[in-house]
Amino acid sequence: LLEGRAEQSTDDWQPGLYRAYGTAEGFLGLVEVAMDGDIKPHRMMAGRFPR
């Protein structure tokens, strides 16, 4: 599991979409914003990923 606070972009999060994020540790990954507004960690991806 990923620990640490994710740095969110200034853009509003849209429900049901996946957004890129990075942590202070430098990991990159995707998070899913559920319809109820909860941010759920998605699979971690090292290095680059489609934007």
C-alpha positions in Angstrom: 0.0 0.0 0.0 1.1 3.5 -0.7 1.8 5.7 2.3 2.2 9.4 2.4 0.0 12.3 1.3 -0.7 12.5 -2.4 -0.1 15.9 -4.1 -3.2 16.7 -5.9 -3.3 19.1 -8.9 -5.2 22.4 -8.7 -7.8 21.0 -11.1 -11.1 19.9 -9.7 -11.3 16.2 -9.3 -14.0 14.6 -11.4 -15.9 11.6 -10.1 -15.2 8.3 -11.8 -12.0 9.5 -13.5 -8.4 8.5 -13.0 -5.9 11.2 -12.3 -2.1 11.1 -12.1 -0.5 11.9 -8.8 3.0 11.9 -7.2 4.1 11.5 -3.6 7.0 13.1 -1.7 8.8 9.8 -2.2 8.7 10.4 -6.0 6.3 7.5 -6.8 3.8 8.0 -9.6 0.5 6.4 -9.8 -3.2 6.7 -10.5 -6.1 7.3 -8.2 -9.8 6.8 -8.9 -12.2 9.4 -7.6 -15.3 7.5 -6.6 -18.8 8.8 -7.2 -19.0 9.6 -3.5 -15.9 11.7 -3.7 -13.6 9.3 -2.0 -10.2 9.0 -3.6 -9.2 5.3 -4.0 -5.6 4.3 -4.7 -5.2 2.5 -8.0 -2.4 0.3 -9.3 1.0 1.8 -8.9 3.0 2.4 -12.1 6.7 3.1 -12.1 8.1 5.8 -14.4 5.9 7.1 -17.2 2.2 6.5 -17.8 -0.4 7.8 -20.3 -1.8 11.2 -19.4 
